[in-house]
Amino acid sequence: MEPRHYFWLSTAAAVVTIVLKTLAWWLTGSMGLLSDAMESFVNLAGATFALWIITIAKSPPDRDHPLGHSKAEYFSSGFEGILIFAAAGAIIWSAAGRLFAPEPLESVGAGLAVSTASSVINLLVALALRRASVRFRSIALEGGARHLMTDVWTSAGVILGVLLVAATGWLWLDAAVAILVGLHILSEAWGLIRASAHGLMDAALPDESVTRIEAVLQSFASRGVYHTNLRTRRAGAEGFVYVDIQVPSAWTIVQTHDLLDEIETAIRSELPQTHVLTHPEPASGG
């Protein structure tokens, strides 16, 4: 499967869960379940936007974008974060009124069964997107997976709240749980927006990736080849590596060129979807 197929899966799951969660709210009248249904509308909007963005991100380089369009993925992650913020605000606002004027719940068993089914769907899709995000190194898929997992935890909290209301008769608990859920997903939204801004500012590759690059470069030291000024950055699913390579001053242009090709190939083999730019310099004392 390609990345866009996972977003089609996410879109389909959002449509199904909207129907199920709206049905659960209609059966019970629970403010918590209504807040859960509202977040699913955000999932649908986010998945649709991400599908469009991933198409742009995979577009080949052109005259105006010679390094490609991979950074477009960060807009998807940031957009999802903004949507989650909006959903959380709406949830908290709606639940605040019900907190002081609680209403009894109806058909709790049927409503919770429907809500649980929708949560299982979201959990399975979130796990699929998380695996795909690692495979394709996609920030958009990672954002979608985190968003769906937030939805799963949201649903779990709402279901627990409805159960507590049914067991204790404390009707205000329904609205209180909805408010707590809203506060929780606000923190998730902040994480997505922060990650998006971090990527747009040309953040370095993860430390684990830089360590692997260092190991590749150091493997050439036995041949009198060293490196300086290593810089990295990430743009969506792609990585960029810039490094100066010191070679013995007696080497010919052909020898140096062949070595740089070898180094670039070795790094790309270690980290696929990575662009490597090397610059040769004479080694001091070489």
N, C-alpha and C positions, 0 to 999 in steps of 0.2 A: 504493500500500500504506500501511496505517496502522502505527503503532509496534508494536501487538500482533501484527501479521502477521510482523514480523521476529523476534519472540520465539518464535512458532510455528516459524519456520524454524530458529532456533537450537536449539530443543528437538529437532526432528527430526534435525538434524545431530549433536547430542550422542548420541542413541540409536544412530545409524549408526556413529559413531566409537567408541563403547564396544564395539560388536560387533567392529569391525575390529581395534581395538587389543588387545582381549582375545584374539582369534584370533592376532595377531602374537606375543603373550607365550606363548600355549599352544604355538605352533610352535617357538619358540626357547628358551624358559626364561629370557629376558633380564630381569634386575632393572630395567634401564633402561626396557624396553618395558612392564613391569608398572607402573612409576611413571607412565608416560605414560597407561596405561589408567585408573589411579586418578584422575588429574586430569580425565579425561573424565566421570567420575561427578560431579565437582564442577561441571563445565560444565552437566550436566543439571539438577542441583539449583538452580544459579544461574539458569538460563534459566526454569525453572518458577516460581521465586520472583519473578523479574523480570516475568513475564507477569501474575502476580497484582497486583504493585505498580503496574504501568503502568495497570491497570484502575482502581485506586484513585486514582492521580494525575490521571486524566482525568475523574474525577467532578466534577460542577458544584458550585459553592459551596453551602453549606447554613448553617443557623443556627449550628452550632458551629464551622464553618470558613468564614467569610464571604469569605476571600481564596482559597478553593479548597484543593485537596489536592496541589498539584504538588510539595511538598517530600517526599512519600512516595518519590519516585525515589531520594533519597539513601540511604534504607534498603536499597534494592536494591544500590546500589554498595557500601555498607559490608558487607552480607551476603556479597556475592561475595568481598570482600577477606578476610573471616573464613574463608570456605570454602577459599580458596586457601592461607591460613596453615595450616589444618588438613591440607590435602593435602600441602603441602610438608613439614610435620613428619613425616607418615606415610612419605613417600618417603625422607627422610633416615634415619629410624629403621630402616626395612626394609633400606635399602642398606648401612647401617653394618655389619650382621651379615655380609652377603655379601662385604663388602670384605675381611674376614679369612678367609673360607671360600668362595672363588670356585668356581663350577661351570661346566663347559663349555656352550657354546651349540649349538643344533641348528637345522637348516633355516633358516639365516640369510637366504638369498636370498628365500625365500617370505615369511618374517616381515617383512623390510624392505619388500618390495613392498606388502604389506597396510598396513603402517604409513605408507608414503608416500602411499597412496591416501587414508587418513584425514586426513593433514595437508593435502592439497590441498583436501579438503572444508572443513576448518576455515578455511583461508586465504580461500577464496571467500566463506564466510559472514561472516568477520571484516571483509572489505572492504565487504560489503554493509551490515553494521551500522554501520561507521564513517561511510559516506556518509549513512546514515539519521540517525545521531546529530547530524550537522551540519545536516541538513535540518529535523529536528524539535527541535533544541536539547535533546536528551534525555541526561541524565547516566546514566540506566539503560542506554540503548543504547550510550553511550560505554564504560561499564563492561563490558558484554558484549563489545564489540569488542576492548577491551584484554585481556580475559581470554582470548578465543580466539586473539589474536595471541601471547599468552604461551604458549598451548598449541602453536602452530605452531613457535615457537622451541624449546620444550621437545622437541618431536618431532624437530626438526632435530638438536639436540644428542644426543639418544638414538640416532638413526640413525647419526650420525657415530661415536659411541662403539662401537656394535655393529660397524661396519665396521672400526674400529681393532682391536677384539678379534679379529675374523676374520683381519685382516692380520698382526697381531703375535703372536697367541697369548697375550697378556697378559690373563688372565681378570679380574684385579682392576679393569681399566679400565671394565668394565661398571658395577660398583658406584660407582666414582669419578665417572663421568659422571652417574649418577642423583643422587648427592649434590650435585654442582655445579648440576644442574637444579633441585633443591630449593631451594638457596640463591638462585638467580636468581628463582624465582617468589615467594620470600619478599619480595623488594624490590618486585615488582609488586603484591603484596597490600598492602604498606604504602602504596603510592601510591594505591590505591583507597580504603583506609580514611581516609587523610588528606584526599582530595578530598571524601569523604562528610561528614566532620566539618566541613570548611571550608564546605560548602554549608549545613549545618544551623545554622551560626553566622552566617547572613546575610551571606555574602561579597559584595563588590561585583561588578558586571558586569565583564567583561574590559576591559582598558585600551582596546582597539580600539573597543569599543562605547561607552565613555564619551567617547572622542574624537569619534565620530560624533554623539553627543548634543550635545556642546559646539559642534560645527560648526552644527548646526541652531539652537541657541539664539543663537549669535552672528550668524546671518543676520538676526535681527530688530533688531540694534543700530542699523541705519540709520533705523529708525522710532522711535528714542528708547526702546527697550525693552531692558532688561538683566536678567541673572539672578544670583542668589546662592544659596548653601547647596544646591548640587547633591548629592544622595545617591542611590545606586543599590544594589540588591540583586538576587540571583538566587534563584529557588525552582524547582528542576527546569528545565523547559523555558520557564518564564515569567520575565520581568524586571520589576522595579519601579523607577520613577524618581520622585523627589520633588525639587521645585525651587521656589524663590521667584522670582517674576517682578516686576520693578520697572517700572511704567508711569507715564507723565506724570500728575501729580496732577490735571490738569484733565480727564482722561478721564471719561466717564460709566461707570456700571456696565455698560451694554449694550456699549460699546466694549471695556471690559476683558474681559467675558465672552466676546465674540467672538474676541478675541485669544488668550485662554487655550485656547479650543477649537481654534484654528488651530495653536497650538504643540503641543498634545497630539496632534493628528492628524499633524503633520509628524514628530514623534518616532516615533509608532507606524508610520508609513509607512517610516521608515528602519530601525526594529527591530520587526518583527512579533512578536506574542505578548508585548508589553510594556505594562504598565499605567503610566499617567502621571498623577501627581497634582501640580497646580500651585497655588500660593498667591500672590495678588496683593498687592503693596505699592506705596506711592507712591514714585516715584523722588526721590532727594534733589535739591533745587533745581528739581524739576519743577513 
